[in-house]
Amino acid sequence: MRPATATKLRANAATIHQLGRRHGLRSFALSTEPGELVATLDTHRPYFDITSFETDLSGILGALVEVAPRGPGVDVEEIEPLNDLRGAA
């Protein structure tokens, strides 16, 4: 499976945010790596939630998605926030 493009991730921002809430992920941003998102994992949520989110979203999009969680020891460059534009004109 090929990595999701930035265009595909932007076009599916509402789905990403909705699915992310179910898995304890928020504040998404695009990374410099293809198919990679940066996100904040809610406190007291296991890293298993990230793996589950990646599997679910990759299945929905038909493209590989990986998540780098923000936190100590994680050095990932964010290129732009992935805003949830539901309701935007």
Buried (B, 14 or more C-beta within 10 A) or exposed (E): EEBBEBEBBBEBBBBBBEBBEEBBBEBBBBBEBBBBBBBBBEEEEEEEBBEBBBEBBBEEBEBBBBBBBEEEEEEBEBEEEBEBEEEEE
